[in-house]
Amino acid sequence: MAIAETATAIVKKKAEIKNTPRRKLLPLERMFREIGTVQATHKMSKKQFLKFSQKHGDLQMERESDGTVIIMPLVLGGSGKREAKIIAYLGMWQMQSEMGEVYGSTTGFDLPDGSTRAPDAAWISDERLADMSPEEEENNFIPVVPDFVVELRSSSDRLAKMKNKMKDIWMKNGVRLGWLIDPYKEKVYIYREDGSSDIVEGFSGNILSGEDIMPGFELPLEKLKLKKKKKGK
């Protein structure tokens, strides 16, 4: 089956949907809502994955080190709003400090372990940016490990899987500081390159710091709190 064929032709269900014998493949939006993340039936090389991702830019996807391609559902409104706020705070700090560059959630990073991943937000220092040419940045996935990444839990994400991704993917590949933010339980899991970690509990009044990796950067967790339904509505 050609890589260039549509995504609906190459994705498969990861679990059986009850009471639906002989059911045809669901449209992507409905499939993601019912069964979550799916994977492509064919493994892809880095070159094939780059071509496929460019053809299907409306899909969120990552490539594992063995070539397995994981296609993920689009985030819902609340998660998208919180993600945008994180990137906005990062962007404001970067413009004021003129340190490094900030990348959004659809940016792919080619990591040393052979996988291609996309955090919800990332920052790369000037030192690491020096290892990448302007042509590489414009025409390929980023071939540099970010100094800092943020993973923001959405309603469809499994916390245990996200923790494993932080430790076994991001930190093992050379990220210096990582935040896993869980707005549903109001917890933040902080990972550092020296192996130390912390947990911040409660968003009210708590502010995350970029520490010595990004001096002066702060993220007020209050801005990421879920809005409570007003009484009487």
LUMGU-430595 format. One record per atom (N, C-alpha, C): atom name; chain; x, y, z; residue in three letters. Coordinates in steps of 0.05 Angstrom, whole numbers, plus 5000, padded with zeros to 4 digits. Example, Ala and Ser with C-alpha at 12.3 -4.5 7.8 and 13.67 -1.06 7.14 Angstrom:
LUMGU-430595
   atom   kette     px     py     pz   rest
      N       A   5264   4886   5156    Ala
     CA       A   5246   4910   5156    Ala
      C       A   5264   4934   5156    Ala
      N       A   5257   4955   5142    Ser
     CA       A   5273   4979   5143    Ser
      C       A   5258   5001   5157    Ser
//
This chain:
LUMGU-430595
   atom   kette     px     py     pz   rest
      N       A   5017   4976   5000    Met
     CA       A   5000   5000   5000    Met
      C       A   5018   5025   5000    Met
      N       A   5013   5045   4983    Ala
     CA       A   5031   5068   4980    Ala
      C       A   5028   5086   5004    Ala
      N       A   5050   5099   5012    Ile
     CA       A   5049   5117   5034    Ile
      C       A   5031   5141   5029    Ile
      N       A   5029   5148   5003    Ala
     CA       A   5014   5172   4996    Ala
      C       A   4984   5169   4998    Ala
      N       A   4975   5145   5002    Glu
     CA       A   4946   5141   5004    Glu
      C       A   4935   5155   5028    Glu
      N       A   4908   5158   5029    Thr
     CA       A   4896   5174   5051    Thr
      C       A   4900   5160   5077    Thr
      N       A   4899   5176   5099    Ala
     CA       A   4903   5166   5126    Ala
      C       A   4883   5145   5134    Ala
      N       A   4858   5149   5124    Thr
     CA       A   4837   5130   5131    Thr
      C       A   4842   5102   5120    Thr
      N       A   4859   5100   5099    Ala
     CA       A   4864   5074   5087    Ala
      C       A   4887   5059   5101    Ala
      N       A   4903   5074   5117    Ile
     CA       A   4926   5060   5129    Ile
      C       A   4925   5058   5159    Ile
      N       A   4904   5070   5172    Val
     CA       A   4902   5067   5201    Val
      C       A   4884   5044   5207    Val
      N       A   4889   5032   5230    Lys
     CA       A   4872   5009   5239    Lys
      C       A   4863   5013   5267    Lys
      N       A   4842   4999   5275    Lys
     CA       A   4833   5001   5302    Lys
      C       A   4851   4987   5321    Lys
      N       A   4855   4998   5345    Lys
     CA       A   4872   4985   5365    Lys
      C       A   4855   4967   5384    Lys
      N       A   4829   4970   5383    Ala
     CA       A   4811   4954   5400    Ala
      C       A   4785   4949   5385    Ala
      N       A   4772   4928   5391    Glu
     CA       A   4746   4922   5379    Glu
      C       A   4724   4939   5391    Glu
      N       A   4707   4950   5374    Ile
     CA       A   4685   4966   5384    Ile
      C       A   4661   4947   5386    Ile
      N       A   4650   4945   5410    Lys
     CA       A   4629   4926   5416    Lys
      C       A   4604   4930   5399    Lys
      N       A   4591   4907   5393    Asn
     CA       A   4565   4907   5380    Asn
      C       A   4566   4920   5352    Asn
      N       A   4588   4918   5338    Thr
     CA       A   4589   4930   5311    Thr
      C       A   4601   4910   5292    Thr
      N       A   4589   4887   5287    Pro
     CA       A   4599   4868   5268    Pro
      C       A   4599   4878   5240    Pro
      N       A   4621   4871   5225    Arg
     CA       A   4623   4879   5197    Arg
      C       A   4622   4909   5193    Arg
      N       A   4630   4924   5214    Arg
     CA       A   4629   4953   5212    Arg
      C       A   4652   4963   5195    Arg
      N       A   4647   4982   5177    Lys
     CA       A   4668   4993   5161    Lys
      C       A   4685   5012   5178    Lys
      N       A   4709   5018   5167    Leu
     CA       A   4728   5036   5181    Leu
      C       A   4714   5063   5186    Leu
      N       A   4715   5072   5211    Leu
     CA       A   4702   5097   5218    Leu
      C       A   4717   5121   5207    Leu
      N       A   4703   5143   5202    Pro
     CA       A   4717   5168   5195    Pro
      C       A   4736   5175   5217    Pro
      N       A   4758   5188   5211    Leu
     CA       A   4778   5193   5231    Leu
      C       A   4768   5207   5256    Leu
      N       A   4752   5228   5253    Glu
     CA       A   4743   5242   5277    Glu
      C       A   4727   5224   5296    Glu
      N       A   4709   5208   5285    Arg
     CA       A   4693   5190   5301    Arg
      C       A   4710   5168   5313    Arg
      N       A   4729   5158   5297    Met
     CA       A   4747   5137   5306    Met
      C       A   4763   5146   5330    Met
      N       A   4775   5170   5328    Phe
     CA       A   4791   5180   5350    Phe
      C       A   4774   5183   5376    Phe
      N       A   4749   5192   5372    Arg
     CA       A   4732   5197   5395    Arg
      C       A   4726   5170   5409    Arg
      N       A   4722   5149   5393    Glu
     CA       A   4714   5123   5405    Glu
      C       A   4737   5107   5415    Glu
      N       A   4760   5107   5401    Ile
     CA       A   4782   5089   5409    Ile
      C       A   4808   5103   5414    Ile
      N       A   4809   5130   5411    Gly
     CA       A   4834   5144   5417    Gly
      C       A   4855   5141   5396    Gly
      N       A   4880   5140   5406    Thr
     CA       A   4904   5138   5388    Thr
      C       A   4903   5113   5371    Thr
      N       A   4911   5116   5346    Val
     CA       A   4913   5093   5327    Val
      C       A   4941   5093   5315    Val
      N       A   4949   5071   5303    Gln
     CA       A   4975   5069   5290    Gln
      C       A   4972   5061   5261    Gln
      N       A   4991   5070   5245    Ala
     CA       A   4991   5063   5217    Ala
      C       A   4998   5034   5214    Ala
      N       A   4987   5022   5193    Thr
     CA       A   4991   4993   5188    Thr
      C       A   5019   4987   5178    Thr
      N       A   5033   5008   5167    His
     CA       A   5059   5004   5155    His
      C       A   5080   5021   5170    His
      N       A   5103   5010   5177    Lys
     CA       A   5124   5025   5188    Lys
      C       A   5137   5043   5167    Lys
      N       A   5148   5065   5176    Met
     CA       A   5159   5084   5157    Met
      C       A   5188   5092   5164    Met
      N       A   5204   5097   5144    Ser
     CA       A   5230   5108   5148    Ser
      C       A   5227   5138   5155    Ser
      N       A   5248   5151   5163    Lys
     CA       A   5247   5180   5169    Lys
      C       A   5238   5195   5144    Lys
      N       A   5249   5188   5121    Lys
     CA       A   5242   5202   5096    Lys
      C       A   5213   5198   5089    Lys
      N       A   5203   5173   5092    Gln
     CA       A   5175   5168   5086    Gln
      C       A   5156   5183   5105    Gln
      N       A   5164   5183   5131    Phe
     CA       A   5148   5197   5151    Phe
      C       A   5147   5227   5145    Phe
      N       A   5169   5239   5138    Leu
     CA       A   5169   5267   5131    Leu
      C       A   5150   5273   5108    Leu
      N       A   5151   5257   5087    Lys
     CA       A   5133   5260   5064    Lys
      C       A   5104   5257   5072    Lys
      N       A   5099   5236   5088    Phe
     CA       A   5071   5230   5097    Phe
      C       A   5060   5253   5114    Phe
      N       A   5076   5263   5132    Ser
     CA       A   5066   5284   5151    Ser
      C       A   5061   5310   5135    Ser
      N       A   5076   5315   5115    Gln
     CA       A   5072   5339   5099    Gln
      C       A   5046   5336   5082    Gln
      N       A   5040   5312   5073    Lys
     CA       A   5015   5308   5058    Lys
      C       A   4991   5309   5075    Lys
      N       A   4994   5300   5101    His
     CA       A   4971   5300   5119    His
      C       A   4976   5318   5143    His
      N       A   4980   5344   5136    Gly
     CA       A   4986   5364   5157    Gly
      C       A   4964   5369   5177    Gly
      N       A   4940   5359   5171    Asp
     CA       A   4918   5363   5190    Asp
      C       A   4918   5342   5212    Asp
      N       A   4936   5322   5211    Leu
     CA       A   4937   5301   5231    Leu
      C       A   4961   5306   5250    Leu
      N       A   4957   5298   5275    Gln
     CA       A   4978   5299   5295    Gln
      C       A   4991   5271   5296    Gln
      N       A   5017   5270   5293    Met
     CA       A   5029   5243   5292    Met
      C       A   5058   5244   5302    Met
      N       A   5067   5221   5311    Glu
     CA       A   5095   5217   5319    Glu
      C       A   5105   5190   5307    Glu
      N       A   5131   5188   5305    Arg
     CA       A   5143   5164   5295    Arg
      C       A   5162   5152   5316    Arg
      N       A   5157   5126   5323    Glu
     CA       A   5174   5113   5343    Glu
      C       A   5200   5104   5330    Glu
      N       A   5219   5097   5347    Ser
     CA       A   5246   5090   5337    Ser
      C       A   5246   5066   5317    Ser
      N       A   5226   5049   5319    Asp
     CA       A   5225   5025   5301    Asp
      C       A   5210   5031   5276    Asp
      N       A   5201   5056   5272    Gly
     CA       A   5186   5063   5248    Gly
      C       A   5156   5063   5251    Gly
      N       A   5146   5054   5274    Thr
     CA       A   5117   5054   5278    Thr
      C       A   5107   5083   5280    Thr
      N       A   5086   5089   5265    Val
     CA       A   5074   5115   5265    Val
      C       A   5048   5116   5281    Val
      N       A   5048   5134   5301    Ile
     CA       A   5025   5137   5318    Ile
      C       A   5009   5162   5310    Ile
      N       A   4984   5159   5305    Ile
     CA       A   4967   5182   5297    Ile
      C       A   4948   5188   5320    Ile
      N       A   4948   5213   5329    Met
     CA       A   4934   5221   5353    Met
      C       A   4910   5239   5347    Met
      N       A   4890   5239   5364    Pro
     CA       A   4866   5256   5359    Pro
      C       A   4873   5285   5364    Pro
      N       A   4859   5303   5351    Leu
     CA       A   4862   5331   5356    Leu
      C       A   4852   5337   5384    Leu
      N       A   4865   5357   5397    Val
     CA       A   4856   5363   5425    Val
      C       A   4830   5379   5424    Val
      N       A   4816   5378   5446    Leu
     CA       A   4791   5393   5448    Leu
      C       A   4797   5422   5456    Leu
      N       A   4776   5438   5458    Gly
     CA       A   4779   5466   5462    Gly
      C       A   4794   5474   5487    Gly
      N       A   4788   5462   5509    Gly
     CA       A   4801   5469   5534    Gly
      C       A   4831   5464   5533    Gly
      N       A   4839   5441   5523    Ser
     CA       A   4867   5434   5521    Ser
      C       A   4881   5453   5502    Ser
      N       A   4868   5459   5480    Gly
     CA       A   4880   5478   5460    Gly
      C       A   4884   5505   5472    Gly
      N       A   4866   5514   5488    Lys
     CA       A   4868   5540   5501    Lys
      C       A   4892   5541   5521    Lys
      N       A   4894   5520   5537    Arg
     CA       A   4916   5519   5556    Arg
      C       A   4943   5517   5543    Arg
      N       A   4944   5501   5521    Glu
     CA       A   4968   5498   5506    Glu
      C       A   4977   5525   5495    Glu
      N       A   4958   5540   5484    Ala
     CA       A   4964   5566   5472    Ala
      C       A   4975   5586   5493    Ala
      N       A   4964   5584   5517    Lys
     CA       A   4974   5602   5539    Lys
      C       A   5003   5595   5546    Lys
      N       A   5009   5569   5547    Ile
     CA       A   5037   5562   5554    Ile
      C       A   5056   5572   5533    Ile
      N       A   5049   5569   5507    Ile
     CA       A   5066   5578   5486    Ile
      C       A   5068   5609   5486    Ile
      N       A   5046   5622   5493    Ala
     CA       A   5046   5652   5494    Ala
      C       A   5066   5661   5516    Ala
      N       A   5065   5649   5539    Tyr
     CA       A   5084   5657   5560    Tyr
      C       A   5113   5652   5552    Tyr
      N       A   5117   5629   5540    Leu
     CA       A   5144   5622   5530    Leu
      C       A   5153   5643   5509    Leu
      N       A   5135   5649   5490    Gly
     CA       A   5142   5668   5469    Gly
      C       A   5148   5696   5480    Gly
      N       A   5132   5705   5499    Met
     CA       A   5137   5732   5511    Met
      C       A   5164   5733   5524    Met
      N       A   5171   5711   5539    Trp
     CA       A   5197   5710   5552    Trp
      C       A   5219   5710   5532    Trp
      N       A   5216   5694   5511    Gln
     CA       A   5237   5692   5491    Gln
      C       A   5242   5719   5477    Gln
      N       A   5220   5733   5470    Met
     CA       A   5223   5759   5457    Met
      C       A   5236   5779   5474    Met
      N       A   5231   5778   5500    Gln
     CA       A   5243   5797   5519    Gln
      C       A   5272   5790   5524    Gln
      N       A   5278   5765   5527    Ser
     CA       A   5305   5756   5534    Ser
      C       A   5323   5753   5510    Ser
      N       A   5310   5748   5486    Glu
     CA       A   5324   5743   5461    Glu
      C       A   5342   5718   5464    Glu
      N       A   5333   5699   5480    Met
     CA       A   5348   5674   5484    Met
      C       A   5335   5651   5469    Met
      N       A   5349   5638   5452    Gly
     CA       A   5339   5614   5439    Gly
      C       A   5315   5618   5422    Gly
      N       A   5300   5596   5417    Glu
     CA       A   5276   5597   5401    Glu
      C       A   5255   5579   5413    Glu
      N       A   5229   5586   5409    Val
     CA       A   5206   5571   5419    Val
      C       A   5193   5557   5396    Val
      N       A   5184   5532   5400    Tyr
     CA       A   5170   5517   5380    Tyr
      C       A   5144   5506   5390    Tyr
      N       A   5124   5506   5372    Gly
     CA       A   5097   5497   5380    Gly
      C       A   5092   5467   5378    Gly
      N       A   5067   5460   5383    Ser
     CA       A   5060   5431   5387    Ser
      C       A   5061   5415   5361    Ser
      N       A   5061   5427   5338    Thr
     CA       A   5062   5412   5313    Thr
      C       A   5090   5409   5302    Thr
      N       A   5110   5417   5317    Thr
     CA       A   5138   5415   5308    Thr
      C       A   5149   5387   5315    Thr
      N       A   5160   5375   5294    Gly
     CA       A   5173   5349   5298    Gly
      C       A   5202   5351   5305    Gly
      N       A   5212   5334   5323    Phe
     CA       A   5240   5333   5331    Phe
      C       A   5251   5305   5325    Phe
      N       A   5272   5304   5309    Asp
     CA       A   5286   5279   5305    Asp
      C       A   5305   5274   5328    Asp
      N       A   5300   5254   5344    Leu
     CA       A   5316   5249   5368    Leu
      C       A   5338   5228   5363    Leu
      N       A   5358   5228   5381    Pro
     CA       A   5381   5209   5378    Pro
      C       A   5372   5180   5378    Pro
      N       A   5350   5173   5390    Asp
     CA       A   5341   5145   5391    Asp
      C       A   5328   5136   5365    Asp
      N       A   5326   5155   5345    Gly
     CA       A   5314   5148   5319    Gly
      C       A   5285   5154   5317    Gly
      N       A   5272   5164   5338    Ser
     CA       A   5244   5171   5337    Ser
      C       A   5240   5200   5329    Ser
      N       A   5216   5207   5321    Thr
     CA       A   5208   5234   5315    Thr
      C       A   5185   5241   5333    Thr
      N       A   5188   5261   5350    Arg
     CA       A   5168   5267   5371    Arg
      C       A   5160   5297   5369    Arg
      N       A   5137   5302   5381    Ala
     CA       A   5127   5330   5381    Ala
      C       A   5115   5336   5408    Ala
      N       A   5130   5352   5424    Pro
     CA       A   5119   5360   5450    Pro
      C       A   5098   5382   5446    Pro
      N       A   5084   5389   5467    Asp
     CA       A   5064   5410   5465    Asp
      C       A   5077   5438   5464    Asp
      N       A   5101   5440   5474    Ala
     CA       A   5116   5465   5472    Ala
      C       A   5145   5458   5477    Ala
      N       A   5163   5473   5464    Ala
     CA       A   5192   5468   5467    Ala
      C       A   5208   5493   5464    Ala
      N       A   5232   5493   5476    Trp
     CA       A   5250   5515   5473    Trp
      C       A   5278   5504   5469    Trp
      N       A   5293   5516   5450    Ile
     CA       A   5320   5508   5445    Ile
      C       A   5339   5531   5449    Ile
      N       A   5360   5527   5464    Ser
     CA       A   5380   5548   5470    Ser
      C       A   5396   5555   5445    Ser
      N       A   5409   5578   5447    Asp
     CA       A   5426   5587   5425    Asp
      C       A   5449   5568   5420    Asp
      N       A   5459   5556   5442    Glu
     CA       A   5481   5537   5439    Glu
      C       A   5473   5513   5422    Glu
      N       A   5450   5502   5427    Arg
     CA       A   5441   5479   5412    Arg
      C       A   5432   5487   5384    Arg
      N       A   5421   5511   5381    Leu
     CA       A   5412   5520   5355    Leu
      C       A   5436   5522   5336    Leu
      N       A   5459   5527   5347    Ala
     CA       A   5483   5530   5330    Ala
      C       A   5491   5505   5316    Ala
      N       A   5480   5482   5325    Asp
     CA       A   5485   5456   5312    Asp
      C       A   5466   5450   5288    Asp
      N       A   5449   5470   5282    Met
     CA       A   5429   5466   5261    Met
      C       A   5431   5489   5241    Met
      N       A   5431   5482   5215    Ser
     CA       A   5432   5503   5195    Ser
      C       A   5403   5513   5189    Ser
      N       A   5401   5538   5178    Pro
     CA       A   5375   5548   5171    Pro
      C       A   5360   5530   5151    Pro
      N       A   5375   5517   5133    Glu
     CA       A   5362   5499   5114    Glu
      C       A   5350   5475   5128    Glu
      N       A   5364   5464   5148    Glu
     CA       A   5354   5441   5163    Glu
      C       A   5329   5449   5177    Glu
      N       A   5328   5472   5189    Glu
     CA       A   5305   5481   5204    Glu
      C       A   5281   5485   5186    Glu
      N       A   5285   5495   5163    Glu
     CA       A   5263   5501   5145    Glu
      C       A   5252   5477   5130    Glu
      N       A   5269   5458   5124    Asn
     CA       A   5262   5436   5106    Asn
      C       A   5259   5408   5119    Asn
      N       A   5264   5406   5144    Asn
     CA       A   5264   5380   5158    Asn
      C       A   5252   5383   5186    Asn
      N       A   5248   5360   5199    Phe
     CA       A   5242   5361   5227    Phe
      C       A   5267   5371   5241    Phe
      N       A   5264   5382   5265    Ile
     CA       A   5287   5394   5279    Ile
      C       A   5306   5371   5287    Ile
      N       A   5331   5373   5278    Pro
     CA       A   5350   5352   5285    Pro
      C       A   5366   5357   5310    Pro
      N       A   5354   5373   5328    Val
     CA       A   5367   5381   5353    Val
      C       A   5348   5375   5376    Val
      N       A   5359   5364   5398    Val
     CA       A   5342   5358   5421    Val
      C       A   5336   5384   5436    Val
      N       A   5311   5390   5442    Pro
     CA       A   5304   5414   5456    Pro
      C       A   5316   5414   5485    Pro
      N       A   5323   5438   5494    Asp
     CA       A   5332   5440   5522    Asp
      C       A   5309   5437   5541    Asp
      N       A   5285   5446   5533    Phe
     CA       A   5262   5447   5550    Phe
      C       A   5237   5438   5534    Phe
      N       A   5221   5420   5547    Val
     CA       A   5195   5412   5534    Val
      C       A   5173   5413   5555    Val
      N       A   5149   5416   5544    Val
     CA       A   5124   5415   5560    Val
      C       A   5106   5395   5548    Val
      N       A   5095   5377   5564    Glu
     CA       A   5074   5359   5556    Glu
      C       A   5050   5366   5573    Glu
      N       A   5028   5372   5560    Leu
     CA       A   5003   5380   5573    Leu
      C       A   4983   5358   5570    Leu
      N       A   4974   5347   5593    Arg
     CA       A   4954   5326   5591    Arg
      C       A   4927   5335   5581    Arg
      N       A   4916   5321   5562    Ser
     CA       A   4889   5326   5553    Ser
      C       A   4870   5305   5564    Ser
      N       A   4845   5307   5559    Ser
     CA       A   4825   5289   5571    Ser
      C       A   4828   5260   5561    Ser
      N       A   4841   5257   5538    Ser
     CA       A   4844   5230   5527    Ser
      C       A   4871   5217   5533    Ser
      N       A   4889   5232   5546    Asp
     CA       A   4915   5222   5552    Asp
      C       A   4916   5205   5578    Asp
      N       A   4932   5183   5577    Arg
     CA       A   4936   5167   5601    Arg
      C       A   4961   5178   5615    Arg
      N       A   4958   5184   5640    Leu
     CA       A   4980   5197   5655    Leu
      C       A   5004   5179   5656    Leu
      N       A   5001   5153   5661    Ala
     CA       A   5024   5135   5663    Ala
      C       A   5040   5135   5637    Ala
      N       A   5026   5135   5615    Lys
     CA       A   5040   5135   5589    Lys
      C       A   5056   5161   5585    Lys
      N       A   5044   5183   5594    Met
     CA       A   5057   5209   5591    Met
      C       A   5082   5211   5609    Met
      N       A   5080   5199   5633    Lys
     CA       A   5104   5198   5650    Lys
      C       A   5127   5183   5638    Lys
      N       A   5120   5160   5626    Asn
     CA       A   5140   5144   5613    Asn
      C       A   5153   5159   5589    Asn
      N       A   5136   5174   5575    Lys
     CA       A   5147   5189   5552    Lys
      C       A   5166   5210   5562    Lys
      N       A   5160   5223   5584    Met
     CA       A   5178   5244   5595    Met
      C       A   5205   5231   5603    Met
      N       A   5204   5209   5617    Lys
     CA       A   5229   5197   5627    Lys
      C       A   5244   5182   5606    Lys
      N       A   5230   5165   5590    Asp
     CA       A   5243   5147   5572    Asp
      C       A   5248   5158   5544    Asp
      N       A   5235   5180   5537    Ile
     CA       A   5239   5192   5511    Ile
      C       A   5253   5219   5514    Ile
      N       A   5240   5238   5526    Trp
     CA       A   5251   5265   5527    Trp
      C       A   5277   5267   5544    Trp
      N       A   5276   5258   5569    Met
     CA       A   5299   5261   5586    Met
      C       A   5322   5243   5577    Met
      N       A   5316   5219   5569    Lys
     CA       A   5338   5201   5560    Lys
      C       A   5351   5211   5534    Lys
      N       A   5337   5226   5519    Asn
     CA       A   5349   5236   5494    Asn
      C       A   5364   5263   5497    Asn
      N       A   5364   5274   5522    Gly
     CA       A   5380   5298   5526    Gly
      C       A   5365   5323   5533    Gly
      N       A   5339   5322   5538    Val
     CA       A   5325   5346   5548    Val
      C       A   5336   5354   5575    Val
      N       A   5339   5380   5580    Arg
     CA       A   5350   5389   5606    Arg
      C       A   5329   5394   5627    Arg
      N       A   5306   5403   5618    Leu
     CA       A   5284   5409   5637    Leu
      C       A   5257   5402   5624    Leu
      N       A   5240   5386   5637    Gly
     CA       A   5215   5379   5626    Gly
      C       A   5192   5382   5646    Gly
      N       A   5170   5392   5636    Trp
     CA       A   5146   5394   5653    Trp
      C       A   5123   5377   5641    Trp
      N       A   5111   5361   5658    Leu
     CA       A   5087   5346   5651    Leu
      C       A   5065   5359   5667    Leu
      N       A   5046   5373   5654    Ile
     CA       A   5025   5388   5668    Ile
      C       A   4999   5373   5666    Ile
      N       A   4987   5367   5689    Asp
     CA       A   4961   5354   5690    Asp
      C       A   4941   5373   5702    Asp
      N       A   4925   5387   5684    Pro
     CA       A   4906   5406   5694    Pro
      C       A   4882   5394   5708    Pro
      N       A   4877   5368   5704    Tyr
     CA       A   4854   5355   5716    Tyr
      C       A   4858   5349   5745    Tyr
      N       A   4882   5342   5752    Lys
     CA       A   4889   5337   5780    Lys
      C       A   4905   5360   5793    Lys
      N       A   4910   5381   5776    Glu
     CA       A   4925   5404   5785    Glu
      C       A   4952   5395   5796    Glu
      N       A   4967   5381   5780    Lys
     CA       A   4994   5372   5788    Lys
      C       A   5013   5377   5765    Lys
      N       A   5038   5383   5772    Val
     CA       A   5059   5386   5752    Val
      C       A   5082   5368   5760    Val
      N       A   5092   5352   5742    Tyr
     CA       A   5114   5334   5746    Tyr
      C       A   5138   5347   5733    Tyr
      N       A   5159   5353   5748    Ile
     CA       A   5183   5367   5738    Ile
      C       A   5206   5347   5736    Ile
      N       A   5218   5346   5712    Tyr
     CA       A   5241   5328   5707    Tyr
      C       A   5265   5344   5700    Tyr
      N       A   5289   5336   5711    Arg
     CA       A   5314   5351   5706    Arg
      C       A   5335   5332   5695    Arg
      N       A   5354   5343   5681    Glu
     CA       A   5375   5327   5668    Glu
      C       A   5392   5312   5687    Glu
      N       A   5394   5321   5712    Asp
     CA       A   5410   5307   5732    Asp
      C       A   5396   5283   5745    Asp
      N       A   5371   5279   5736    Gly
     CA       A   5355   5256   5747    Gly
      C       A   5337   5264   5770    Gly
      N       A   5339   5288   5780    Ser
     CA       A   5322   5296   5802    Ser
      C       A   5294   5304   5791    Ser
      N       A   5274   5303   5808    Ser
     CA       A   5247   5310   5800    Ser
      C       A   5231   5321   5823    Ser
      N       A   5210   5335   5817    Asp
     CA       A   5192   5346   5837    Asp
      C       A   5164   5345   5827    Asp
      N       A   5145   5347   5846    Ile
     CA       A   5117   5348   5839    Ile
      C       A   5105   5373   5852    Ile
      N       A   5092   5389   5836    Val
     CA       A   5079   5413   5846    Val
      C       A   5049   5406   5848    Val
      N       A   5037   5410   5871    Glu
     CA       A   5008   5404   5874    Glu
      C       A   4993   5429   5879    Glu
      N       A   4971   5432   5863    Gly
     CA       A   4954   5456   5865    Gly
      C       A   4963   5478   5847    Gly
      N       A   4945   5490   5832    Phe
     CA       A   4952   5511   5814    Phe
      C       A   4949   5539   5826    Phe
      N       A   4932   5542   5845    Ser
     CA       A   4927   5568   5857    Ser
      C       A   4952   5578   5871    Ser
      N       A   4962   5601   5863    Gly
     CA       A   4985   5614   5875    Gly
      C       A   5012   5602   5868    Gly
      N       A   5013   5580   5853    Asn
     CA       A   5038   5568   5846    Asn
      C       A   5048   5578   5819    Asn
      N       A   5074   5583   5817    Ile
     CA       A   5087   5592   5793    Ile
      C       A   5111   5574   5786    Ile
      N       A   5112   5564   5762    Leu
     CA       A   5134   5548   5753    Leu
      C       A   5157   5566   5744    Leu
      N       A   5182   5557   5749    Ser
     CA       A   5205   5572   5742    Ser
      C       A   5222   5557   5721    Ser
      N       A   5234   5572   5703    Gly
     CA       A   5252   5561   5683    Gly
      C       A   5279   5553   5695    Gly
      N       A   5282   5558   5721    Glu
     CA       A   5306   5551   5736    Glu
      C       A   5331   5563   5722    Glu
      N       A   5354   5549   5723    Asp
     CA       A   5378   5560   5710    Asp
      C       A   5379   5554   5680    Asp
      N       A   5360   5538   5670    Ile
     CA       A   5358   5532   5642    Ile
      C       A   5348   5556   5626    Ile
      N       A   5327   5568   5637    Met
     CA       A   5314   5592   5624    Met
      C       A   5310   5613   5645    Met
      N       A   5332   5627   5653    Pro
     CA       A   5330   5647   5674    Pro
      C       A   5309   5669   5669    Pro
      N       A   5292   5673   5688    Gly
     CA       A   5272   5694   5685    Gly
      C       A   5245   5684   5675    Gly
      N       A   5244   5660   5664    Phe
     CA       A   5219   5650   5654    Phe
      C       A   5201   5639   5677    Phe
      N       A   5176   5648   5677    Glu
     CA       A   5157   5639   5697    Glu
      C       A   5130   5633   5684    Glu
      N       A   5117   5613   5694    Leu
     CA       A   5090   5605   5684    Leu
      C       A   5071   5604   5708    Leu
      N       A   5052   5623   5710    Pro
     CA       A   5033   5622   5732    Pro
      C       A   5012   5600   5727    Pro
      N       A   5012   5580   5744    Leu
     CA       A   4994   5557   5739    Leu
      C       A   4964   5565   5742    Leu
      N       A   4959   5586   5756    Glu
     CA       A   4932   5596   5758    Glu
      C       A   4919   5600   5731    Glu
      N       A   4934   5607   5711    Lys
     CA       A   4924   5612   5684    Lys
      C       A   4915   5586   5670    Lys
      N       A   4923   5563   5681    Leu
     CA       A   4916   5537   5669    Leu
      C       A   4894   5522   5683    Leu
      N       A   4882   5535   5703    Lys
     CA       A   4861   5521   5718    Lys
      C       A   4837   5517   5700    Lys
      N       A   4823   5494   5704    Leu
     CA       A   4799   5488   5690    Leu
      C       A   4777   5507   5700    Leu
      N       A   4761   5517   5682    Lys
     CA       A   4738   5534   5691    Lys
      C       A   4716   5516   5702    Lys
      N       A   4706   5524   5725    Lys
     CA       A   4684   5509   5737    Lys
      C       A   4657   5519   5726    Lys
      N       A   4639   5500   5723    Lys
     CA       A   4612   5507   5713    Lys
      C       A   4598   5525   5733    Lys
      N       A   4587   5546   5723    Lys
     CA       A   4573   5565   5741    Lys
      C       A   4547   5552   5751    Lys
      N       A   4541   5558   5776    Lys
     CA       A   4516   5547   5788    Lys
      C       A   4492   5558   5773    Lys
      N       A   4472   5540   5770    Gly
     CA       A   4447   5548   5757    Gly
      C       A   4448   5545   5727    Gly
      N       A   4471   5535   5717    Lys
     CA       A   4473   5531   5688    Lys
      C       A   4478   5502   5681    Lys
//
